[in-house]
């Protein structure tokens, strides 16, 4: 599956150019996250990762149903994809958006996209668990974000979202379910790393896209990418109810067959179910 998106093509080139200089370095390891943020828009362009557009109908519906001129926090952003869904949902209606991420590269891409679209946004660089804001939010929107946190951290994350929202404010999120996985840590096997590298190169050839070092970058991405899996919708429900939320919607969706890849690995669309959640702060 490919995504014919002129902005995405430009974003892919911009990310490859800027990420090596702009991406954050882990203060403990010194490792940059450019292996992820520098490649992510290109992987979306090739249709090889699970971006927000694959759950666009749910996201746009939930965001568009927010009344008035809502203040919305986009919590975690690999690139501009979630902001694109927000713009489509409001279709000219006014809103206030704050994009939050630990790394400057996604924030740069969101500012670039907002300027291109002719809208104003705010960006904040912070770990969500350390973030605070004097003005509460009407909604917080995320996509595939919970996989960055283990079980203990997820309770703290939901608590942080609760603190950032006004009473009645909503969390709108989508997350993959892996009921067969051990609740620890899911990564690519070496065979899957090589298969992913080859699939990326094949997809680029099919589209006539020539990106220097693409195969090596894809191999590095797959070798480093891993997530903490979410086991079930019931686990998600309990997490939010125990964190002070009422569940307004919890539904399951599947990726369209044409978008699925042949192996089930982190961030790559497959036949697994995805939980779509709207939770309102009590």
C-alpha positions as CSV (number, residue, x, y, z in Angstrom):
1,X,0.0,0.0,0.0
2,X,1.3,3.4,-0.9
3,X,0.2,6.8,0.3
4,X,0.2,9.5,-2.5
5,X,0.8,12.5,-0.3
6,X,2.9,15.4,-1.6
7,X,3.5,16.7,1.9
8,X,4.7,13.2,3.0
9,X,7.2,13.0,0.2
10,X,8.6,16.4,1.3
11,X,8.5,15.4,4.9
12,X,10.5,12.2,4.2
13,X,13.2,14.3,2.5
14,X,13.2,16.8,5.3
15,X,13.4,14.2,8.0
16,X,16.4,12.4,6.3
17,X,18.2,15.7,6.0
18,X,17.5,17.2,9.5
19,X,17.3,14.2,11.9
20,X,21.0,13.5,12.2
21,X,21.5,17.1,13.5
22,X,18.2,17.7,15.2
23,X,17.4,14.4,16.9
24,X,17.8,14.1,20.7
25,X,20.6,12.1,22.1
26,X,19.9,9.9,25.1
27,X,21.9,11.5,28.0
28,X,22.7,8.0,29.4
29,X,23.8,6.2,26.2
30,X,24.6,9.1,23.9
31,X,22.5,7.3,21.2
32,X,20.5,9.5,18.8
33,X,16.9,8.7,17.7
34,X,17.6,9.7,14.1
35,X,17.4,6.0,13.2
36,X,13.7,6.3,13.9
37,X,12.7,9.9,13.1
38,X,14.9,10.2,10.1
39,X,13.3,7.2,8.4
40,X,9.7,7.2,9.7
41,X,8.1,9.5,7.1
42,X,9.7,7.4,4.3
43,X,8.4,4.2,5.8
44,X,4.9,5.8,5.9
45,X,5.3,6.9,2.3
46,X,6.1,3.3,1.3
47,X,3.0,2.1,3.3
48,X,5.1,-0.1,5.5
49,X,4.3,1.2,9.0
50,X,1.1,1.7,10.9
51,X,0.4,5.5,10.8
52,X,-2.6,7.3,12.1
53,X,-4.1,7.5,8.6
54,X,-4.9,3.7,8.8
55,X,-7.3,4.6,11.7
56,X,-8.3,8.0,10.2
57,X,-12.0,7.4,10.2
58,X,-12.0,6.8,14.0
59,X,-9.6,9.6,14.8
60,X,-11.3,12.2,12.6
61,X,-14.7,11.2,14.0
62,X,-13.7,11.4,17.6
63,X,-11.8,14.7,17.1
64,X,-14.4,16.3,15.0
65,X,-17.1,15.6,17.6
66,X,-15.3,17.8,20.1
67,X,-17.5,20.9,20.7
68,X,-16.5,24.6,20.4
69,X,-12.9,25.6,20.0
70,X,-11.2,22.8,21.8
71,X,-7.6,22.8,23.2
72,X,-6.0,19.6,22.1
73,X,-2.7,18.0,23.1
74,X,-1.1,15.6,20.6
75,X,0.9,13.5,23.0
76,X,3.8,11.9,21.1
77,X,4.4,12.5,17.4
78,X,6.8,10.6,15.1
79,X,6.0,13.1,12.4
80,X,3.1,15.3,11.3
81,X,0.6,12.4,10.7
82,X,-1.5,12.9,13.7
83,X,-1.7,16.7,13.1
84,X,-2.9,15.9,9.5
85,X,-5.8,13.9,10.9
86,X,-6.7,16.7,13.3
87,X,-6.8,19.3,10.4
88,X,-8.9,17.0,8.4
89,X,-11.3,16.4,11.3
90,X,-11.9,20.2,11.8
91,X,-12.0,21.2,8.2
92,X,-11.7,24.9,8.9
93,X,-13.2,25.0,12.4
94,X,-11.0,26.7,15.0
95,X,-9.0,24.7,17.5
96,X,-5.9,25.1,19.5
97,X,-3.2,22.4,19.2
98,X,-0.1,21.7,21.2
99,X,2.2,19.0,19.9
100,X,4.4,17.3,22.6
101,X,7.3,15.0,22.0
102,X,10.6,14.2,23.7
103,X,12.6,14.8,20.4
104,X,12.8,18.0,18.4
105,X,12.7,16.4,15.0
106,X,8.9,15.5,15.1
107,X,8.2,18.9,16.5
108,X,10.1,20.5,13.6
109,X,8.1,18.4,11.2
110,X,4.8,19.5,12.8
111,X,5.8,23.2,12.6
112,X,6.8,22.8,9.0
113,X,3.5,21.0,8.2
114,X,1.4,23.6,10.1
115,X,3.1,26.5,8.3
116,X,2.5,24.7,5.0
117,X,-1.2,24.3,5.9
118,X,-1.5,27.9,7.1
119,X,-2.3,27.2,10.7
120,X,-0.8,28.1,14.0
121,X,0.3,25.4,16.5
122,X,2.4,25.2,19.6
123,X,5.2,22.6,20.2
124,X,6.7,21.5,23.5
125,X,9.7,19.3,23.9
126,X,9.4,17.2,27.0
127,X,8.9,13.7,28.3
128,X,5.2,13.4,28.8
129,X,5.7,12.2,32.4
130,X,7.5,15.4,33.2
131,X,5.2,17.7,31.3
132,X,2.9,20.2,33.0
133,X,0.6,23.0,31.7
134,X,-1.3,25.6,33.7
135,X,-4.1,25.6,31.2
136,X,-6.1,22.3,31.0
137,X,-6.9,20.5,27.8
138,X,-10.2,19.5,26.3
139,X,-8.7,16.4,24.6
140,X,-5.5,14.5,24.4
141,X,-4.9,12.4,21.2
142,X,-2.3,9.7,20.6
143,X,-1.6,6.9,18.2
144,X,0.3,3.7,19.1
145,X,1.8,5.5,22.1
146,X,1.3,3.1,24.9
147,X,3.8,0.6,23.5
148,X,6.6,3.0,24.6
149,X,5.7,2.4,28.3
150,X,5.8,-0.7,30.5
151,X,2.9,-1.6,32.7
152,X,4.1,0.5,35.7
153,X,4.8,3.5,33.5
154,X,1.4,3.2,31.8
155,X,-0.4,3.9,35.1
156,X,1.7,7.0,35.5
157,X,1.1,8.0,31.9
158,X,-2.7,7.7,32.3
159,X,-2.4,9.7,35.6
160,X,-0.5,12.4,33.8
161,X,-3.2,12.6,31.1
162,X,-5.8,12.8,33.8
163,X,-4.0,15.7,35.4
164,X,-3.7,17.6,32.1
165,X,-7.4,17.3,31.2
166,X,-10.3,19.4,32.4
167,X,-13.1,17.4,34.0
168,X,-14.9,15.7,31.2
169,X,-11.9,16.1,28.9
170,X,-11.2,13.1,26.7
171,X,-8.3,10.8,25.7
172,X,-8.6,9.6,22.1
173,X,-6.2,6.9,21.3
174,X,-5.5,3.8,19.2
175,X,-3.2,0.9,20.2
176,X,-2.4,-2.5,18.8
177,X,-3.3,-5.6,20.8
178,X,-1.0,-8.6,21.0
179,X,-2.9,-11.2,23.0
180,X,-0.4,-14.0,22.2
181,X,2.6,-12.0,23.4
182,X,4.4,-12.3,26.7
183,X,3.8,-9.0,28.5
184,X,7.4,-8.0,28.3
185,X,9.1,-6.7,25.3
186,X,8.5,-7.4,21.6
187,X,11.2,-6.8,19.0
188,X,12.2,-8.0,15.5
189,X,14.0,-11.4,15.2
190,X,17.1,-11.3,12.9
191,X,15.2,-13.0,10.2
192,X,12.5,-10.4,10.5
193,X,15.1,-7.6,10.4
194,X,16.4,-8.9,7.1
195,X,12.9,-9.5,5.7
196,X,11.9,-6.0,6.6
197,X,15.0,-4.5,5.0
198,X,14.3,-6.4,1.8
199,X,10.6,-5.4,1.8
200,X,11.6,-1.7,2.2
201,X,14.0,-1.9,-0.7
202,X,11.4,-3.7,-2.8
203,X,8.7,-1.1,-2.1
204,X,11.1,1.8,-2.9
205,X,11.9,0.1,-6.3
206,X,8.3,-0.4,-7.0
207,X,7.6,3.4,-6.5
208,X,10.7,4.5,-8.3
209,X,12.1,6.1,-5.1
210,X,15.9,6.3,-4.8
211,X,17.0,6.9,-1.2
212,X,20.8,6.5,-0.6
213,X,21.5,4.0,2.1
214,X,17.8,3.0,2.4
215,X,18.4,-0.7,3.0
216,X,21.0,-0.1,5.7
217,X,18.7,2.5,7.4
218,X,15.8,0.0,7.3
219,X,18.0,-2.7,8.8
220,X,19.1,-0.4,11.6
221,X,15.5,0.7,12.3
222,X,14.2,-2.9,12.5
223,X,17.2,-3.9,14.7
224,X,16.4,-1.2,17.2
225,X,12.6,-1.0,17.2
226,X,10.8,-2.7,20.0
227,X,7.6,-2.1,22.1
228,X,5.9,-3.1,25.3
229,X,2.8,-5.0,24.1
230,X,-0.7,-4.4,25.2
231,X,-2.5,-7.7,25.7
232,X,-6.2,-7.0,25.5
233,X,-9.0,-4.4,25.3
234,X,-9.9,-5.5,28.9
235,X,-6.4,-4.5,30.0
236,X,-6.8,-1.1,28.4
237,X,-10.2,-0.6,29.9
238,X,-9.0,-1.4,33.4
239,X,-6.0,0.9,33.0
240,X,-8.2,3.9,32.2
241,X,-11.0,3.1,34.7
242,X,-8.5,2.7,37.5
243,X,-6.9,6.0,36.4
244,X,-10.0,8.0,36.9
245,X,-11.7,7.8,33.4
246,X,-15.1,6.6,32.2
247,X,-15.0,4.7,28.9
248,X,-17.1,6.5,26.2
249,X,-16.0,4.1,23.4
250,X,-13.9,1.0,23.2
251,X,-14.0,-0.7,19.9
252,X,-11.8,-3.1,17.9
253,X,-10.7,-2.5,14.3
254,X,-8.5,-4.3,11.8
255,X,-6.0,-3.0,9.3
256,X,-7.4,-3.4,5.7
257,X,-5.9,-6.5,4.1
258,X,-4.3,-4.5,1.3
259,X,-2.2,-2.6,3.9
260,X,-1.0,-5.6,5.9
261,X,2.5,-7.0,5.7
262,X,3.3,-10.7,5.9
263,X,5.1,-10.6,9.3
264,X,3.9,-9.4,12.7
265,X,6.5,-7.1,14.1
266,X,6.4,-3.7,16.0
267,X,5.1,-0.7,14.0
268,X,4.4,-2.8,10.9
269,X,0.7,-3.3,9.9
270,X,-0.5,-6.9,10.2
271,X,-3.7,-8.8,11.0
272,X,-3.7,-8.0,14.7
273,X,-6.6,-6.1,16.2
274,X,-6.4,-2.5,17.2
275,X,-8.2,-1.0,20.2
276,X,-9.9,2.4,19.6
277,X,-10.6,4.2,22.8
278,X,-12.3,7.4,23.9
279,X,-12.1,7.9,27.7
280,X,-13.5,10.9,29.6
281,X,-12.0,12.2,32.7
282,X,-14.2,11.9,35.8
